[in-house]
Amino acid sequence: MSRSSLAYPYEPAQLPQMDIGLSREYGGALRRLAAFEELLRKAAAIDGRASALAYDGLTKGALLPPSATSALSGKIESQPAREQ
């Protein structure tokens, strides 16, 4: 596969010449940064789905708002979903 056919999110970085140990440290730091970025992407996707589920639950009666939940004798109990 040629380099031109690969998708790079950023322009290739030009790193200064350094010894192999320091180069490995940079490589590790860049890999951790890429992994962190991927986790943030996944968290954003989960947030979107969780928000949509919460909206659905509230609007369809499957979830109670916090004030109604706390009014139930101080306990949070799961409520059966109402029939549609």
All heavy atoms as an XYZ file, in Angstrom:
626
protein
N       0.854     -1.177      0.000
C       0.000      0.000      0.000
C       0.896      1.234      0.000
O       1.803      1.343      0.804
C      -0.873     -0.057      1.259
C      -2.003      0.926      1.252
S      -2.983      0.811      2.762
C      -4.248     -0.279      2.204
N       0.639      2.141     -0.881
C       1.469      3.340     -0.934
C       1.027      4.328      0.130
O      -0.103      4.311      0.582
C       1.385      3.982     -2.316
O       0.103      4.562     -2.478
N       1.924      5.181      0.519
C       1.642      6.159      1.558
C       0.502      7.087      1.157
O      -0.298      7.489      1.975
C       2.899      6.967      1.855
C       2.654      7.987      2.930
C       3.890      8.713      3.302
N       3.488      9.753      4.239
C       4.225     10.723      4.641
N       5.452     10.812      4.203
N       3.797     11.617      5.476
N       0.382      7.398     -0.101
C      -0.651      8.328     -0.551
C      -2.054      7.752     -0.383
O      -3.020      8.489     -0.364
C      -0.412      8.736     -2.001
O      -0.498      7.592     -2.827
N      -2.179      6.422     -0.247
C      -3.501      5.837     -0.094
C      -3.933      5.738      1.364
O      -5.052      5.368      1.659
C      -3.541      4.454     -0.744
O      -2.681      3.584     -0.042
N      -3.042      6.040      2.306
C      -3.392      5.988      3.718
C      -3.970      7.317      4.176
O      -3.593      8.375      3.690
C      -2.147      5.669      4.569
C      -1.506      4.306      4.333
C      -0.228      4.183      5.130
C      -2.464      3.193      4.698
N      -4.896      7.247      5.115
C      -5.505      8.465      5.658
C      -4.778      8.844      6.953
O      -4.741      8.075      7.901
C      -6.980      8.232      5.931
N      -4.185     10.019      6.985
C      -3.517     10.524      8.175
C      -4.327     11.687      8.722
O      -4.704     12.591      7.980
C      -2.105     11.036      7.837
C      -1.130      9.936      7.500
C      -0.818      9.644      6.187
C      -0.533      9.193      8.499
C       0.071      8.637      5.868
C       0.356      8.178      8.196
C       0.650      7.909      6.877
O       1.527      6.914      6.574
N      -4.606     11.681     10.050
C      -5.376     12.792     10.598
C      -4.580     14.101     10.654
O      -5.152     15.168     10.707
C      -5.744     12.314     11.998
C      -4.723     11.287     12.343
C      -4.290     10.684     11.039
N      -3.266     14.003     10.655
C      -2.415     15.181     10.765
C      -1.246     15.047      9.796
O      -0.937     13.970      9.326
C      -1.853     15.321     12.186
C      -2.924     15.245     13.238
C      -3.113     14.101     13.986
C      -3.782     16.315     13.448
C      -4.118     14.030     14.939
C      -4.784     16.253     14.395
C      -4.942     15.109     15.143
O      -5.936     15.044     16.068
N      -0.618     16.163      9.540
C       0.587     16.120      8.723
C       1.680     15.390      9.511
O       1.733     15.508     10.730
C       1.059     17.552      8.413
C       0.136     18.294      7.469
C       0.090     17.655      6.092
O       1.137     17.242      5.570
O      -1.018     17.561      5.547
N       2.523     14.641      8.838
C       3.606     13.969      9.559
C       4.478     14.994     10.294
O       4.791     16.051      9.758
C       4.395     13.270      8.457
C       3.449     13.169      7.311
C       2.523     14.342      7.428
N       4.808     14.676     11.524
C       5.619     15.583     12.340
C       7.090     15.408     12.001
O       7.547     14.314     11.689
C       5.389     15.299     13.816
N       7.808     16.490     12.061
C       9.249     16.448     11.888
C       9.872     16.529     13.282
O       9.802     17.568     13.924
C       9.727     17.619     11.016
C       9.209     17.585      9.600
C       9.727     16.380      8.839
O      10.888     16.020      8.949
N       8.859     15.754      8.084
N      10.421     15.427     13.750
C      11.047     15.411     15.062
C      12.544     15.599     14.902
O      13.151     15.112     13.942
C      10.775     14.084     15.774
C       9.307     13.799     16.095
C       9.178     12.431     16.741
C       8.730     14.868     16.995
N      13.151     16.273     15.857
C      14.604     16.459     15.788
C      15.330     15.129     15.991
O      14.774     14.188     16.542
C      14.896     17.424     16.943
C      13.753     17.246     17.883
C      12.569     16.875     17.025
N      16.568     15.060     15.514
C      17.397     13.874     15.730
C      17.673     13.727     17.222
O      17.970     14.704     17.902
C      18.724     13.997     14.970
C      18.577     13.956     13.468
C      18.137     12.585     12.983
O      18.618     11.573     13.465
N      17.226     12.565     12.023
N      17.526     12.506     17.729
C      17.766     12.266     19.152
C      18.197     10.825     19.336
O      18.074     10.021     18.418
C      16.503     12.566     19.945
C      15.316     11.702     19.558
S      13.769     12.210     20.296
C      13.349     13.627     19.307
N      18.641     10.517     20.549
C      19.069      9.134     20.785
C      17.841      8.223     20.828
O      16.707      8.671     20.983
C      19.923      9.011     22.052
C      19.157      9.219     23.345
O      18.038      8.692     23.474
O      19.697      9.883     24.253
N      18.082      6.929     20.695
C      16.996      5.959     20.555
C      16.103      5.920     21.794
O      14.892      5.763     21.697
C      17.551      4.554     20.204
C      16.419      3.588     19.823
C      18.364      3.993     21.353
C      15.779      3.899     18.520
N      16.656      6.080     22.972
C      15.859      6.058     24.196
C      14.849      7.199     24.234
O      13.671      7.004     24.542
N      15.321      8.399     23.913
C      14.439      9.559     23.899
C      13.403      9.431     22.776
O      12.236      9.771     22.956
C      15.258     10.841     23.736
C      14.504     12.157     23.902
C      13.789     12.213     25.248
C      15.462     13.332     23.762
N      13.840      8.887     21.648
C      12.920      8.666     20.531
C      11.790      7.722     20.944
O      10.623      7.944     20.618
C      13.678      8.093     19.339
O      12.810      7.833     18.271
N      12.132      6.672     21.695
C      11.112      5.735     22.176
C      10.158      6.412     23.153
O       8.963      6.126     23.166
C      11.776      4.527     22.806
C      12.387      3.606     21.777
C      12.968      2.364     22.399
N      13.480      1.489     21.360
C      14.620      0.847     21.413
N      15.393      0.948     22.473
N      14.992      0.091     20.416
N      10.678      7.314     23.980
C       9.821      8.051     24.911
C       8.813      8.909     24.135
O       7.633      8.960     24.487
C      10.648      8.925     25.847
C      11.374      8.121     26.914
C      12.117      9.015     27.885
O      11.547     10.051     28.295
O      13.254      8.674     28.225
N       9.301      9.582     23.098
C       8.394     10.380     22.263
C       7.338      9.479     21.610
O       6.156      9.807     21.579
C       9.162     11.136     21.169
C       9.608     12.509     21.576
C      10.859     12.705     22.159
C       8.796     13.611     21.365
C      11.286     13.965     22.531
C       9.200     14.884     21.728
C      10.456     15.050     22.313
O      10.858     16.300     22.686
N       7.777      8.347     21.086
C       6.850      7.416     20.451
C       5.779      6.938     21.427
O       4.594      6.886     21.094
N       6.198      6.601     22.639
C       5.236      6.169     23.663
C       4.259      7.273     24.014
O       3.051      7.031     24.148
N       4.766      8.489     24.167
C       3.891      9.622     24.491
C       2.893      9.876     23.362
O       1.714     10.131     23.614
C       4.731     10.874     24.753
N       3.328      9.770     22.127
C       2.430      9.985     20.988
C       1.386      8.875     20.894
O       0.217      9.142     20.592
C       3.227     10.099     19.694
C       4.069     11.375     19.576
C       5.038     11.269     18.401
C       3.189     12.601     19.446
N       1.776      7.629     21.190
C       0.802      6.528     21.191
C      -0.233      6.716     22.302
O      -1.424      6.487     22.096
C       1.508      5.179     21.335
C       2.144      4.685     20.037
C       2.663      3.264     20.167
N       3.751      3.162     21.132
C       5.024      3.465     20.873
N       5.369      3.903     19.679
N       5.941      3.343     21.802
N       0.205      7.141     23.481
C      -0.739      7.386     24.588
C      -1.690      8.528     24.236
O      -2.882      8.473     24.543
C       0.017      7.682     25.884
C       0.695      6.439     26.470
C       1.242      6.693     27.861
N       2.242      7.748     27.923
C       3.542      7.608     27.651
N       4.009      6.415     27.281
N       4.369      8.621     27.751
N      -1.173      9.548     23.594
C      -2.020     10.670     23.180
C      -3.066     10.207     22.162
O      -4.242     10.577     22.253
C      -1.165     11.792     22.596
C      -1.894     13.062     22.190
C      -2.655     13.662     23.365
C      -0.907     14.080     21.634
N      -2.677      9.375     21.216
C      -3.621      8.848     20.226
C      -4.671      7.972     20.909
O      -5.862      8.040     20.568
C      -2.881      8.056     19.150
N      -4.266      7.164     21.890
C      -5.217      6.322     22.619
C      -6.199      7.181     23.415
O      -7.399      6.901     23.467
C      -4.478      5.366     23.550
N      -5.710      8.258     24.020
C      -6.561      9.176     24.767
C      -7.580      9.829     23.841
O      -8.766      9.934     24.158
C      -5.696     10.233     25.454
C      -6.482     11.267     26.203
C      -7.224     10.937     27.327
C      -6.465     12.587     25.781
C      -7.941     11.894     28.019
C      -7.186     13.551     26.468
C      -7.925     13.208     27.581
N      -7.119     10.239     22.669
C      -8.008     10.859     21.685
C      -9.112      9.880     21.270
O     -10.281     10.257     21.156
C      -7.192     11.305     20.473
C      -7.978     12.074     19.458
C      -7.103     12.551     18.314
O      -6.126     11.852     17.952
O      -7.400     13.618     17.775
N      -8.767      8.616     21.087
C      -9.755      7.603     20.715
C     -10.766      7.404     21.849
O     -11.961      7.273     21.609
C      -9.055      6.280     20.387
C     -10.005      5.163     20.001
C     -10.818      5.455     18.746
O     -10.422      6.302     17.923
O     -11.882      4.828     18.582
N     -10.302      7.391     23.103
C     -11.214      7.281     24.244
C     -12.185      8.460     24.293
O     -13.373      8.285     24.597
C     -10.432      7.203     25.555
C      -9.763      5.866     25.853
C      -8.880      5.988     27.096
C     -10.788      4.773     26.039
N     -11.698      9.648     24.000
C     -12.572     10.821     23.982
C     -13.641     10.691     22.896
O     -14.797     11.054     23.111
C     -11.765     12.100     23.768
C     -10.903     12.551     24.938
C     -10.095     13.782     24.546
C     -11.736     12.827     26.170
N     -13.252     10.163     21.730
C     -14.220      9.951     20.652
C     -15.301      8.961     21.078
O     -16.490      9.171     20.860
C     -13.526      9.434     19.390
C     -13.138     10.509     18.413
C     -12.837      9.951     17.031
N     -11.582      9.245     16.893
C     -10.374      9.815     16.932
N     -10.269     11.096     17.155
N      -9.287      9.110     16.763
N     -14.876      7.864     21.730
C     -15.833      6.859     22.192
C     -16.742      7.436     23.273
O     -17.943      7.159     23.290
C     -15.097      5.631     22.719
C     -14.462      4.805     21.627
C     -13.708      3.633     22.194
C     -13.058      2.811     21.089
N     -12.302      1.674     21.622
N     -16.176      8.225     24.190
C     -16.981      8.833     25.253
C     -18.025      9.777     24.668
O     -19.171      9.808     25.127
C     -16.086      9.578     26.243
N     -17.651     10.526     23.652
C     -18.605     11.440     23.012
C     -19.739     10.660     22.358
O     -20.903     11.061     22.434
C     -17.894     12.318     21.982
N     -19.423      9.533     21.732
C     -20.456      8.712     21.100
C     -21.385      8.119     22.154
O     -22.607      8.091     21.977
C     -19.818      7.598     20.267
N     -20.827      7.648     23.267
C     -21.643      7.093     24.349
C     -22.528      8.175     24.938
O     -23.706      7.939     25.226
C     -20.744      6.463     25.428
C     -20.099      5.184     24.881
C     -21.530      6.163     26.701
C     -18.991      4.640     25.759
N     -21.988      9.376     25.114
C     -22.768     10.482     25.667
C     -23.984     10.768     24.799
O     -25.085     10.958     25.300
C     -21.912     11.736     25.801
C     -22.727     12.942     26.232
O     -23.438     12.846     27.251
O     -22.672     13.972     25.537
N     -23.789     10.779     23.506
C     -24.901     11.043     22.594
C     -25.986      9.987     22.706
O     -27.176     10.292     22.746
N     -25.585      8.727     22.790
C     -26.571      7.649     22.923
C     -27.256      7.702     24.280
O     -28.466      7.500     24.385
C     -25.894      6.292     22.711
C     -25.526      6.034     21.264
C     -25.122      4.596     21.038
N     -23.973      4.224     21.832
C     -22.736      4.114     21.380
N     -22.483      4.353     20.118
N     -21.748      3.765     22.176
N     -26.492      7.959     25.353
C     -27.069      8.023     26.701
C     -28.074      9.166     26.799
O     -29.152      9.014     27.393
C     -25.965      8.177     27.743
N     -27.735     10.297     26.230
C     -28.664     11.440     26.243
C     -29.942     11.105     25.491
O     -31.045     11.419     25.955
C     -28.007     12.671     25.620
O     -26.905     13.074     26.379
N     -29.824     10.486     24.340
C     -31.006     10.120     23.560
C     -31.881      9.142     24.334
O     -33.118      9.266     24.346
C     -30.589      9.515     22.215
N     -31.261      8.164     25.009
C     -32.030      7.213     25.801
C     -32.732      7.904     26.968
O     -33.875      7.580     27.300
C     -31.128      6.089     26.314
C     -30.656      5.092     25.265
C     -29.596      4.168     25.859
C     -31.825      4.288     24.731
N     -32.053      8.850     27.607
C     -32.655      9.578     28.720
C     -33.856     10.399     28.237
O     -34.911     10.401     28.883
C     -31.621     10.476     29.393
N     -33.711     11.094     27.117
C     -34.838     11.849     26.555
C     -36.007     10.915     26.255
O     -37.153     11.203     26.582
C     -34.438     12.589     25.280
C     -33.712     13.891     25.525
C     -32.373     14.031     25.169
C     -34.358     14.973     26.103
C     -31.698     15.215     25.392
C     -33.693     16.164     26.328
C     -32.361     16.280     25.977
O     -31.697     17.453     26.196
N     -35.715      9.786     25.616
C     -36.767      8.816     25.304
C     -37.444      8.324     26.577
O     -38.666      8.240     26.650
C     -36.184      7.606     24.559
C     -36.228      7.754     23.063
O     -36.742      8.777     22.576
O     -35.743      6.839     22.379
N     -36.639      7.978     27.573
C     -37.200      7.470     28.821
C     -38.099      8.475     29.509
O     -39.177      8.122     30.016
N     -37.693      9.724     29.526
C     -38.510     10.760     30.169
C     -39.792     11.034     29.388
O     -40.870     11.159     29.961
C     -37.709     12.054     30.334
C     -36.656     12.040     31.442
C     -35.752     13.256     31.332
C     -37.318     11.989     32.811
N     -39.677     11.116     28.084
C     -40.849     11.469     27.284
C     -41.829     10.314     27.121
O     -43.013     10.543     26.886
C     -40.447     11.992     25.887
O     -39.674     10.987     25.230
C     -39.653     13.276     26.004
N     -41.361      9.072     27.283
C     -42.255      7.918     27.140
C     -42.697      7.357     28.488
O     -43.396      6.352     28.540
C     -41.569      6.836     26.316
C     -41.362      7.269     24.873
C     -40.644      6.227     24.067
C     -40.483      6.732     22.633
N     -39.690      5.821     21.837
N     -42.281      7.988     29.583
C     -42.724      7.563     30.900
C     -41.941      6.429     31.520
O     -42.310      5.925     32.575
N     -40.861      5.992     30.896
C     -40.057      4.915     31.462
C     -39.149      5.420     32.583
O     -38.745      4.648     33.442
C     -39.216      4.253     30.375
N     -38.834      6.709     32.598
C     -38.026      7.330     33.654
C     -38.828      8.439     34.311
O     -39.642      9.097     33.660
C     -36.738      7.926     33.068
C     -35.734      6.978     32.448
C     -34.588      7.765     31.833
C     -35.208      6.009     33.487
N     -38.559      8.632     35.585
C     -39.167      9.752     36.308
C     -38.138     10.851     36.458
O     -36.949     10.568     36.602
C     -39.611      9.307     37.709
C     -40.735      8.284     37.777
C     -40.950      7.849     39.219
C     -42.014      8.863     37.203
N     -38.570     12.116     36.480
C     -37.609     13.201     36.726
C     -37.083     13.098     38.168
O     -37.738     12.507     39.027
C     -38.430     14.470     36.513
C     -39.851     14.056     36.543
C     -39.918     12.597     36.249
N     -35.908     13.655     38.453
C     -35.316     13.534     39.791
C     -36.235     13.995     40.915
O     -36.292     13.362     41.958
C     -34.062     14.400     39.710
C     -33.716     14.423     38.271
C     -35.032     14.360     37.535
N     -36.999     15.073     40.748
C     -37.860     15.555     41.822
C     -38.950     14.536     42.149
O     -39.291     14.329     43.304
C     -38.480     16.900     41.451
O     -39.243     16.766     40.272
N     -39.480     13.857     41.150
C     -40.499     12.841     41.396
C     -39.882     11.615     42.046
O     -40.497     10.979     42.892
C     -41.182     12.460     40.086
N     -38.661     11.293     41.689
C     -37.990     10.130     42.256
C     -37.691     10.347     43.730
O     -37.912      9.474     44.549
C     -36.682      9.840     41.490
O     -36.965      9.798     40.104
C     -36.089      8.521     41.906
N     -37.195     11.536     44.094
C     -36.852     11.800     45.490
C     -38.096     11.900     46.364
O     -38.035     11.702     47.565
C     -36.004     13.067     45.602
O     -36.738     14.174     45.134
N     -39.247     12.194     45.783
C     -40.486     12.277     46.540
C     -41.015     10.895     46.929
O     -41.890     10.782     47.772
C     -41.540     13.026     45.730
N     -40.486      9.851     46.339
C     -40.935      8.494     46.630
C     -40.256      7.984     47.910
O     -39.341      7.187     47.869
C     -40.617      7.542     45.473
C     -41.325      7.819     44.161
C     -40.760      6.916     43.073
C     -42.810      7.594     44.317
N     -40.693      8.483     49.043
C     -40.225      8.082     50.370
C     -38.696      8.062     50.501
O     -38.154      7.227     51.211
C     -40.810      6.722     50.764
O     -40.277      5.685     49.966
N     -38.048      8.938     49.803
C     -36.599      9.038     49.919
C     -35.837      7.921     49.244
O     -34.629      7.852     49.331
N     -36.522      6.999     48.612
C     -35.856      5.877     47.944
C     -35.949      6.053     46.435
O     -36.918      6.582     45.920
C     -36.528      4.549     48.304
C     -36.383      4.151     49.738
C     -37.042      2.810     49.917
C     -36.974      2.368     51.364
N     -37.641      1.081     51.536
N     -34.949      5.570     45.774
C     -35.001      5.527     44.306
C     -35.328      4.095     43.941
O     -34.567      3.178     44.214
C     -33.677      5.975     43.664
C     -33.382      7.419     44.026
C     -33.718      5.777     42.159
C     -32.067      7.922     43.503
N     -36.491      3.894     43.400
C     -36.926      2.559     43.019
C     -37.124      2.529     41.517
O     -37.533      3.510     40.921
C     -38.247      2.215     43.711
C     -38.136      2.242     45.224
C     -39.480      2.022     45.895
O     -40.441      1.639     45.209
O     -39.550      2.238     47.109
N     -36.850      1.393     40.934
C     -37.077      1.306     39.490
C     -38.578      1.229     39.247
O     -39.318      0.610     39.999
C     -36.367      0.089     38.903
O     -36.912     -1.091     39.442
N     -39.007      1.903     38.246
C     -40.415      1.955     37.892
C     -40.631      1.123     36.637
O     -39.851      1.237     35.693
C     -40.854      3.404     37.636
C     -40.680      4.313     38.816
C     -41.651      3.953     39.932
O     -42.808      3.673     39.663
N     -41.167      3.945     41.158
N     -41.677      0.323     36.605
C     -41.944     -0.416     35.357
C     -42.331      0.556     34.256
O     -42.974      1.583     34.513
C     -43.106     -1.341     35.726
C     -43.723     -0.723     36.940
C     -42.646      0.054     37.650
N     -41.927      0.256     33.069
C     -42.265      1.107     31.924
C     -43.759      0.993     31.655
O     -44.344     -0.075     31.754
C     -41.478      0.676     30.697
N     -44.364      2.138     31.359
C     -45.789      2.154     31.021
C     -45.994      1.634     29.612
O     -45.154      1.826     28.748
C     -46.333      3.571     31.131
C     -46.447      4.016     32.563
C     -47.208      5.307     32.592
N     -46.302      6.324     33.106
C     -46.491      7.621     33.000
N     -47.531      8.081     32.359
N     -45.644      8.458     33.504
N     -47.125      1.014     29.401
C     -47.470      0.528     28.057
C     -47.678      1.714     27.135
O     -48.217      2.734     27.535
C     -48.752     -0.316     28.113
C     -48.587     -1.615     28.858
C     -47.630     -2.559     28.177
O     -47.646     -2.651     26.942
O     -46.829     -3.191     28.893
N     -47.270      1.578     25.912
C     -47.422      2.631     24.904
C     -48.784      2.606     24.294
O     -49.340      1.654     23.961
C     -46.363      2.485     23.818
C     -44.966      2.625     24.337
C     -44.608      4.057     24.674
O     -44.929      4.954     23.926
N     -43.986      4.296     25.815
